[in-house]
Every structure is written in structure tokens, then in C-alpha cells.
Amino acid sequence: MKFTLLSSLLLFALLAASCAAQNPLCIICSPSFTIPTEWSGAQQLLMTGCGNLGVAKNPCEGLVKNADLTSSYGNMYPHLVTLKQLGCKKFCA
């Protein structure tokens, strides 16, 4: 359930990126951007992203703060890497 929710959010962000020619979301495709290997790092990164969402900042932060993915994040990690690769190839190449 949690994996589906976060995957859906990531997919939505990548689909939104396809609507703009130079979308700043494509920064995740930079070789210097790596997906954190632990939930605490991912949570920190997501909280930073939430800060850029204007009126959606508070709900986004609430979602990230209350998602406890510490035990399952290790299983999710390879799928997040694959989604990043596919999204970058499709929408940011």
C-alpha cells in the first residue's frame, strides 16, 4: 500500500514533467542525483520537495512525515531506481 502510494506520486511527477519541455523535475536524471538508500534520507529529500509545492506544501509534508517506510524502504529501493531510469529515459531524454 505505501509502496503503491509513493510510486504513484513519483509517476505523477514524472508524467507532469512530460508536459513541459525543460521541466525542473528532470534534475533527478542528473548523474549527481542519487536515490537515497535509506528511508530517512528519502524522507528528508521528499520534505525538501514538498517545500516547493505552494498550497500543497502542508499536505505533502504531512504525508511524508506520517509515512513509516523504515522497514519496507529497502525492498522498495530497487523499484524506485528502475522507475527513475524509465522516467528519465521517457520524459527527460
N, CA, C and O of each residue as an XYZ file, in Angstrom:
372
protein
N       0.819     -1.187      0.000
C       0.000      0.000      0.000
C       0.869      1.260      0.000
O       0.668      2.153     -0.823
N       1.827      1.333      0.914
C       2.694      2.505      0.982
C       3.535      2.620     -0.283
O       3.728      3.714     -0.812
N       4.032      1.487     -0.763
C       4.834      1.498     -1.988
C       4.003      2.006     -3.150
O       4.484      2.801     -3.957
N       2.763      1.556     -3.243
C       1.879      1.976     -4.322
C       1.641      3.483     -4.263
O       1.648      4.160     -5.291
N       1.432      3.999     -3.062
C       1.190      5.427     -2.905
C       2.396      6.246     -3.339
O       2.258      7.189     -4.117
N       3.568      5.897     -2.846
C       4.763      6.658     -3.212
C       5.119      6.477     -4.682
O       5.574      7.421     -5.328
N       4.919      5.286     -5.211
C       5.180      5.057     -6.633
C       4.236      5.891     -7.487
O       4.635      6.443     -8.512
N       2.987      5.975     -7.058
C       2.012      6.777     -7.796
C       2.394      8.249     -7.789
O       2.264      8.938     -8.800
N       2.874      8.733     -6.626
C       3.309     10.128     -6.550
C       4.490     10.390     -7.470
O       4.537     11.409     -8.158
N       5.447      9.463     -7.479
C       6.613      9.617     -8.345
C       6.202      9.567     -9.810
O       6.675     10.370    -10.614
N       5.329      8.635    -10.161
C       4.866      8.516    -11.538
C       4.108      9.770    -11.962
O       4.277     10.247    -13.084
N       3.273     10.306    -11.068
C       2.548     11.535    -11.366
C       3.516     12.677    -11.645
O       3.328     13.450    -12.585
N       4.546     12.774    -10.824
C       5.540     13.834    -11.021
C       6.245     13.677    -12.361
O       6.489     14.663    -13.056
N       6.571     12.447    -12.725
C       7.249     12.216    -13.999
C       6.323     12.478    -15.181
O       6.765     12.987    -16.212
N       5.046     12.137    -15.044
C       4.094     12.421    -16.118
C       3.895     13.922    -16.272
O       3.764     14.424    -17.389
N       3.872     14.631    -15.163
C       3.756     16.087    -15.228
C       4.969     16.676    -15.926
O       4.871     17.700    -16.602
N       6.097     16.033    -15.762
C       7.320     16.520    -16.399
C       7.230     16.444    -17.916
O       7.883     17.217    -18.617
N       6.430     15.523    -18.421
C       6.329     15.374    -19.869
C       5.593     16.541    -20.515
O       5.687     16.744    -21.725
N       4.863     17.304    -19.714
C       4.083     18.415    -20.249
C       4.915     19.664    -20.492
O       4.468     20.576    -21.188
N       6.093     19.720    -19.942
C       6.941     20.902    -20.102
C       8.264     20.493    -20.725
O       8.839     19.462    -20.376
N       8.737     21.312    -21.647
C       9.968     20.969    -22.365
C      11.175     20.911    -21.444
O      11.952     19.960    -21.523
N      11.354     21.883    -20.583
C      12.503     21.930    -19.684
C      12.017     21.901    -18.241
O      12.217     22.862    -17.499
N      11.402     20.840    -17.853
C      10.856     20.737    -16.509
C      11.959     20.549    -15.483
O      12.862     19.737    -15.688
N      11.901     21.285    -14.385
C      12.929     21.143    -13.353
C      12.925     19.771    -12.683
O      13.895     19.417    -12.013
N      11.857     18.992    -12.849
C      11.836     17.645    -12.271
C      12.880     16.742    -12.914
O      13.273     15.731    -12.333
N      13.324     17.101    -14.100
C      14.334     16.289    -14.780
C      15.693     16.379    -14.103
O      16.631     15.689    -14.503
N      15.808     17.215    -13.089
C      17.065     17.287    -12.345
C      17.384     15.934    -11.700
O      18.548     15.628    -11.446
N      16.355     15.128    -11.438
C      16.612     13.812    -10.844
C      17.352     12.897    -11.813
O      17.872     11.856    -11.410
N      17.401     13.278    -13.079
C      18.096     12.467    -14.080
C      19.587     12.776    -14.140
O      20.339     12.095    -14.838
N      20.005     13.783    -13.423
C      21.421     14.134    -13.378
C      22.217     13.005    -12.722
O      21.758     12.417    -11.743
N      23.394     12.699    -13.246
C      24.226     11.657    -12.628
C      24.590     11.975    -11.176
O      24.902     11.067    -10.405
N      24.553     13.246    -10.801
C      24.889     13.609     -9.424
C      23.726     13.389     -8.456
O      23.913     13.452     -7.241
N      22.526     13.131     -8.985
C      21.368     12.860     -8.135
C      21.243     11.361     -7.929
O      21.100     10.603     -8.889
N      21.297     10.943     -6.693
C      21.110      9.524     -6.388
C      19.924      9.367     -5.455
O      19.675     10.214     -4.597
N      19.208      8.296     -5.628
C      18.094      7.995     -4.744
C      18.673      7.493     -3.426
O      19.487      6.569     -3.421
N      18.265      8.086     -2.315
C      18.779      7.642     -1.019
C      18.497      6.156     -0.787
O      17.448      5.642     -1.175
N      19.439      5.487     -0.156
C      19.294      4.047      0.080
C      18.550      3.740      1.371
O      18.206      2.585      1.621
N      18.297      4.750      2.194
C      17.562      4.561      3.444
C      16.386      5.529      3.499
O      16.434      6.614      2.918
N      15.328      5.127      4.203
C      14.120      5.929      4.280
C      14.385      7.312      4.866
O      13.798      8.287      4.399
N      15.235      7.428      5.856
C      15.479      8.739      6.467
C      16.004      9.737      5.432
O      15.605     10.902      5.437
N      16.882      9.293      4.561
C      17.393     10.167      3.506
C      16.330     10.507      2.483
O      16.237     11.648      2.030
N      15.526      9.519      2.116
C      14.444      9.756      1.157
C      13.408     10.702      1.750
O      12.890     11.581      1.062
N      13.113     10.512      3.028
C      12.141     11.367      3.703
C      12.628     12.818      3.717
O      11.849     13.741      3.480
N      13.888     13.008      3.987
C      14.465     14.353      4.001
C      14.391     14.992      2.607
O      14.058     16.170      2.476
N      14.699     14.217      1.588
C      14.643     14.712      0.214
C      13.210     15.063     -0.189
O      12.973     16.095     -0.818
N      12.259     14.205      0.173
C      10.858     14.464     -0.144
C      10.343     15.705      0.581
O       9.565     16.475      0.018
N      10.772     15.900      1.823
C      10.351     17.089      2.573
C      10.857     18.361      1.888
O      10.157     19.373      1.857
N      12.053     18.306      1.352
C      12.584     19.448      0.604
C      11.711     19.718     -0.619
O      11.387     20.867     -0.917
N      11.336     18.656     -1.322
C      10.461     18.801     -2.483
C       9.095     19.349     -2.118
O       8.528     20.150     -2.861
N       8.561     18.927     -0.983
C       7.259     19.424     -0.533
C       7.286     20.938     -0.337
O       6.289     21.622     -0.568
N       8.423     21.443      0.085
C       8.553     22.874      0.322
C       8.369     23.717     -0.923
O       8.170     24.928     -0.828
N       8.431     23.098     -2.083
C       8.285     23.817     -3.352
C       6.889     23.690     -3.952
O       6.679     24.077     -5.101
N       5.942     23.160     -3.204
C       4.623     22.879     -3.768
C       3.552     23.922     -3.461
O       2.373     23.690     -3.728
N       3.939     25.045     -2.913
C       2.965     26.108     -2.659
C       1.863     25.665     -1.722
O       2.128     25.260     -0.590
N       0.613     25.742     -2.193
C      -0.532     25.415     -1.339
C      -0.575     23.942     -0.952
O      -1.244     23.583      0.018
N       0.113     23.095     -1.679
C       0.129     21.661     -1.362
C       1.262     21.291     -0.402
O       1.446     20.116     -0.083
N       2.017     22.287      0.057
C       3.164     22.023      0.932
C       2.757     21.280      2.203
O       3.345     20.248      2.523
N       1.769     21.782      2.927
C       1.387     21.172      4.204
C       0.861     19.750      4.055
O       1.288     18.874      4.808
N      -0.054     19.479      3.110
C      -0.496     18.089      2.963
C       0.637     17.157      2.544
O       0.705     16.011      2.987
N       1.518     17.654      1.693
C       2.651     16.845      1.246
C       3.558     16.512      2.422
O       3.952     15.359      2.598
N       3.890     17.519      3.229
C       4.738     17.287      4.391
C       4.072     16.333      5.375
O       4.739     15.476      5.956
N       2.763     16.475      5.566
C       2.038     15.569      6.458
C       2.099     14.133      5.979
O       2.261     13.209      6.777
N       1.969     13.948      4.683
C       2.040     12.606      4.106
C       3.415     11.997      4.319
O       3.532     10.841      4.726
N       4.451     12.771      4.047
C       5.820     12.266      4.174
C       6.171     12.002      5.635
O       6.786     10.983      5.947
N       5.784     12.915      6.538
C       6.089     12.742      7.960
C       5.419     11.501      8.535
O       5.992     10.825      9.389
N       4.222     11.200      8.078
C       3.457     10.101      8.653
C       3.659      8.770      7.949
O       3.150      7.747      8.406
N       4.380      8.767      6.867
C       4.688      7.508      6.182
C       5.873      6.864      6.901
O       6.966      7.430      6.935
N       5.656      5.701      7.465
C       6.739      4.999      8.158
C       7.213      3.862      7.263
O       6.693      2.748      7.329
N       8.191      4.151      6.438
C       8.685      3.173      5.472
C      10.050      2.619      5.856
O      10.746      2.033      5.027
N      10.429      2.806      7.110
C      11.754      2.378      7.553
C      12.010      0.912      7.243
O      13.074      0.566      6.730
N      11.057      0.053      7.546
C      11.280     -1.386      7.353
C      11.103     -1.835      5.906
O      11.727     -2.812      5.491
N      10.272     -1.151      5.131
C       9.993     -1.606      3.766
C      10.800     -0.883      2.693
O      10.818     -1.320      1.542
N      11.462      0.203      3.042
C      12.156      1.010      2.038
C      13.239      0.219      1.312
O      13.438      0.397      0.111
N      13.933     -0.645      2.028
C      14.970     -1.460      1.389
C      14.415     -2.312      0.260
O      15.084     -2.518     -0.753
N      13.194     -2.809      0.428
C      12.546     -3.594     -0.624
C      12.064     -2.707     -1.768
O      11.996     -3.149     -2.915
N      11.733     -1.473     -1.458
C      11.240     -0.539     -2.464
C      12.367      0.045     -3.310
O      12.165      0.386     -4.475
N      13.535      0.156     -2.726
C      14.653      0.862     -3.355
C      14.938      0.427     -4.800
O      15.031      1.290     -5.673
N      15.080     -0.871     -5.087
C      15.382     -1.248     -6.482
C      14.286     -0.818     -7.462
O      14.573     -0.497     -8.616
N      13.045     -0.814     -7.004
C      11.935     -0.408     -7.871
C      11.959      1.103     -8.113
O      11.629      1.567     -9.204
N      12.349      1.859     -7.099
C      12.484      3.308     -7.269
C      13.571      3.639     -8.281
O      13.413      4.545     -9.099
N      14.668      2.905     -8.221
C      15.763      3.116     -9.176
C      15.284      2.814    -10.593
O      15.584      3.559    -11.526
N      14.541      1.724    -10.754
C      14.018      1.357    -12.072
C      13.043      2.413    -12.583
O      13.099      2.797    -13.752
N      12.139      2.889    -11.704
C      11.199      3.936    -12.108
C      11.931      5.204    -12.527
O      11.543      5.859    -13.495
N      12.982      5.547    -11.804
C      13.776      6.726    -12.159
C      14.376      6.550    -13.550
O      14.300      7.457    -14.378
N      14.965      5.400    -13.807
C      15.593      5.148    -15.105
C      14.570      5.215    -16.232
O      14.818      5.840    -17.263
N      13.433      4.579    -16.040
C      12.389      4.576    -17.069
C      11.831      5.982    -17.302
O      11.657      6.404    -18.445
N      11.551      6.701    -16.213
C      11.013      8.054    -16.329
C      11.978      9.008    -17.009
O      11.575      9.817    -17.844
N      13.247      8.914    -16.653
C      14.243      9.796    -17.266
C      14.392      9.497    -18.752
O      14.521     10.408    -19.570
N      14.371      8.224    -19.087
C      14.507      7.837    -20.496
C      13.307      8.331    -21.311
O      13.466      8.804    -22.436
N      12.118      8.216    -20.736
C      10.889      8.556    -21.449
C      10.630     10.067    -21.509
O      10.263     10.590    -22.562
N      10.819     10.767    -20.386
C      10.365     12.146    -20.293
C      11.465     13.201    -20.278
O      11.181     14.381    -20.480
N      12.700     12.809    -20.047
C      13.744     13.819    -19.879
C      14.936     13.603    -20.797
O      15.945     14.297    -20.666
N      14.843     12.667    -21.714
C      15.976     12.392    -22.611
C      16.026     13.385    -23.748
O      16.913     13.306    -24.598
